[in-house]
Amino acid sequence: MDLHLTSDVAAFQAVLARLSPSDWAHVDAAMEPAAAKAAEAAPHWDFEMPARAVDAVLGASASDAVRRGLIASWALRLPDRVATLALPPEVLSLYPYWIEQLAAFLTQAEGDYDFDHWAKDVRFSLALSVPAAKSQVIDLSSPVGPGQIIKHVRDGWGFGPLFRYLKAGAKREPWLEVHTESRWLRGFNEEGWNDAWATAAEICRTRPELAGMIGSSWFYDPPLTEISPRLAHLRLNPLKGGAFMVHQGPGEIHTQRAATASASRKALIDSGEYTARSWLMVWPRKELIAWADRRKAVALV
């Protein structure tokens, strides 16, 4: 991948050219210290921590133009960051698509910088998250502490995940974590998700220190198999491949997200017939790699 030979360079440079002299000075001064603080925060369980660390460096007076300029400046240096990571070809082949999307987003952006987008762009432009498929990214370092597993058992959801967690190496760290990119949903389908999980398997294959992959979302909720059958693959495919699920509980953000894309699901939520709950999907490395190998074998038949 050579970003410097693509037209996206001009797009990122144009974003920087729109900055006022004072905003450019702000970006230039924050570029290195903000990147360092983001990297320090990246292993935290909270996906948004790197973005919050960058905001602390920028200060309360920073405008969204400064934030976009900072992302553009980091994007111009992304190839050098990626080159140090020894990523598998399955990841590298996705970078042209993702860089093109980011360049278009920054070029067309107006108004407020949505915080979820900002958090994702900080991680992506600093190579703290890498492409997994057309609609998913993967964090390269996430924790899975025993607290969630113990809460699952204590709240009466069963002992199965505890045994699986112990078998997977208990407190072994780190894990990969998958996230959906809501701006680019062309790959939010069964094949796209299978591609994302297969990419995670290839990263695990090249990094023996990784414990496996996780994902946290309302769409792993068991009742959705009946309520929204088209989403059933999100839970069932990992389970069939050797993953296990840990109950995390209901919450306003899960209710909002579960109700957004489906009128029938929203009606069930509004009537009290369904409560959206988040689950942690945990896919240990051995089982994940074995699933990916079986998928490859089927594709060759």
N, C-alpha and C positions, 0 to 999 in steps of 0.2 A: 504494500500500500504506500503510495506516495502522494500525500495530500497536496504537496507543493506543485504538482503537475496538473491539478484539477482546477476547474473554474470556481470551485467553492472558495478558494483563497481570495479571489476578488470580492466575493460576497462578504466574507469576514472583514476584509480590509475596508469595505464600504461602511460597515457598521461602525468601525473605529473612526472613519473619516467624518462621520456625522457628529462625533462628540465635540463639545466645546473644549477650548484649551484647558479650562479648570477640571472638566470631567475627565479628559485624557490624563491629566496629571494625577487625578484620583486613582484611575485604573492602573497607571504605571507604578504608583507607589504601593498599591495593594497587591499587585500581581503575585509576587513571590511569597510574602508573609501569609497571604490568604490561602494560597495553595498548600503551604506547609500545615497550617491549622486545619484545613479540610482533611488532609491525609491523616493527621493525628486522630481526628474524630471518626474516620471512616469505619473502624471496627466496631463501633457502638451499635447496639441493636436498633436504635432509632435511625431510620433511613435519612431523616432530615438533618441530622446532626452536622454533617459537613457544611450544608448551606447556612445553618445558624452560626457556625464558626466563622464562615466567610463574612456574614453580615456583621459579626462583632468586630472584625478587622475593618470593614468598610465604614462602620459607624452609622448612626441613625440618620445622618444627613444625606446618605448616598441615594441617588436617584435610580430609577429603573433603567435609564439610559446608561448609567455607570455599570449596573449589573450586566446588561447586554454586552457592553463593551468588554467587560472582564471575561465573559464566556467566549466572545470572539477572539480575544487575545490568547486565551488558553487553547482554543480550538486550533489556532495556527501552529501551536507547539505540540498538538496531540500526537502526530507521528513519532516524535522523539520519545514521548512517554510510552507509547504502545510498543516501540521497538525494544524497550527494556524488559517487557513482560513475558516474552517467549510464549505468546498465545498460539493456540492451535489454528490451523488453516480455516476451520469452521467459523471461528470468530473473525479472523482477519478479512475473510471474504465479505462480511456484512458491513464493514466500515464505510465503504463508498456510499452505500444507501443511507446509513445513519448520518453521515456527515452532510450529505446533500439535504436531508430533512432538517437538520439543525440550521444549516445555512439559510434555507428558505424561511424557516420560522423566525430567525433573527432579522432577516431582511424585511419581512412583512409585519413584524410585531409593532403594535401601537398600544398605548395605554399601560395599564398595570401589568406587571410581570407576575402571573399566577404563581403562588408559592410552590405548588407541587411541580410545576414546570421548572421553576428556578432550582429546586432541590435536585431534580433529575439532571438538569443541564450542568450543574456544578459537578456532580459525580461523573457524568459522561465525559465532559471536556477535560477532566483531570485523570481519566482512565481509572477511576475508582469503581465504576460500573462499566461493563463492556457489552457489546451487542450479543444477543442470544438468538434472535430471529427477527422477523419484520415488525413485531409489536412488543417485544420483551427485551429487557436488559438484565444482566446478572451482576450483583455486587460480588466483589472478589473476597470479601471478608465479613462474615456475620457470625454472631455467637448463638448457641443454643444451650442455655444454662439449665440446670435441673429444676429451677423454680417452676417453669411452665408445666413440666412433666408431673411434678408433685401436686400442683394445683389441679391438674386433670384428674389424678387419682383421688385426691381429697374431695373433689366436688362430685364424685360418684360416676365418672365417665369410663371407669374400667382400668385394669392394671396392664393391659396389653402394651401401650406405648412405653411404660416404664421398663418392661422386659426388653423391648426392642431398642430402647435408648441405651440400656446397659450393654446389650449385645453389640451395638454400634460403636462402643468405646466411651460411653458416658460423656465425660467432659472434654472429649477430644475437640479441638478447635483448629482452624476456623471452618465455617461452612460457606458455600455459595448461597446466594439468595436471589430469587427471580422476582421481577417487578413488571407490571404492565405499563406501557407507554400509551396513555389515553389519547395523545395527539395523532398517533399513527396506528390505527387498528386494523389494517388490511390483513394482518397475520393473526388476528384474534379468532382463531378457529381451531379445530382439532389438529389438523396437520401443522399449523403454525406453532401450537403449544408442544406438540411432539418434537418439532425441530428445536425449540428452545431447550427442552429437557435433554435432547441428544447433544446439544452444544455444551450444556453443563457437564455431561458425562465426559466429553472430550477434554474439557478443562481439568476435571478430576483425574483423568488418565495421565495428564502431563504434570500433575502436582500431587504427589503422594501424601503430602501433609494435609490435604483437604479431607474433611470428614464426610462430605456429601453435599446435598443441596436441600434448601428449604424454600417454602413460600408461605405467605400468610394472607388469607383473604376470606371473605364471606362466601365466595363461590366454591369453597371446599365443603360447604355445609351439607350434610347428608340429605335433608328434606328436598334439596334442589333436584335430586334425581327424579322426583315425581313432579315437583312444581315447575321446573324448567329443564326438561329432558335434554334440550340442546346443549346445556352446560354440564351434563352428567360426566362427560369425558374428562373434565378438569379434575374431578375427584377420582373417578374409577380407573383411568389409565395409570396414574401413579400407584394406586393401591395394587392393581394387577402386576405392576412392575416391581413391587417390593417396598413401597413407601408405607409410612404409617401416619396417622392423623392425631393431633393433640388439640383438644378443645380450648379455645381462648375466651369465648364468651361474646355476649351481645354488646352493642355500643352504637351511639348515634351515627358515627361515620359509616358503620356497616349497614345500618338501616338506610341511610341516604344513598349509598352506592347500590345496594340491592334493589332499591325502588326506582332508580334512575332510568334504566333501559327497558323496563317491562311494565306495562300498564296492569297486567294481570297480577304480577308479583306485588306491585304497589298496592293493589286492592286488597290482597291477602294481608299485607303488612298493616294497612290502615284499619282493617276490620279486626285486627288482633289474632287472626288465624295463623299467622306466621311471624316469627321473630328471627331476624337475620342474626346469625352468629358467625364469628370468625374462627377459623381453624388453622392450625399450623401444620403444613404438609412437610414431613421429614423423609427424605429419600437418602438412605446411607449409600456411600460411594460404591461398595461392592455390588449392591443390588442395582444401583443406577447404571453402572458400567455394563453389567450383565444384560439389563434391559436394552441398552443401546446396541449391544452386540447382536442380540436377537433381532432387533429392528433392521440392522444392516443385513443380516443373513436373509431375512424375508425379502428385502428389496432386491437382492441379487438373484432370487429365484425367478 
